[in-house]
Amino acid sequence: MPIYEYACKACGHQMEAMQKMSDAPLSECPACGKPELAKQISAAGFRLKGGGWYETDFKSGSKKNVAESGSSSASHGCGAGACGCAATK
């Protein structure tokens, strides 16, 4: 479900709301109660909800078992040495 950002034009209150894409935009501000809430233009975040979402679902080849692999790149922050860490040395 997408997470949208809202801001009240009356009091300046800012908030996030998790809504279906088909839901109508919120209009009433929870802080001041006025119908001045406006959806902000931003990169909408989303949450994968429910079972069946795994790290390996969208990987292929040798990258499928990154967490289980004993390679040295799995212990570095970037995971592949792209940042210049010890994984590339």
Summary of the structure (lengths in Angstrom):
residues: 89
radius of gyration: 20.8
end to end distance: 41.0
largest distance: 59.2
contacts: 169
relative contact order: 0.16
helix: 11%
strand: 19%
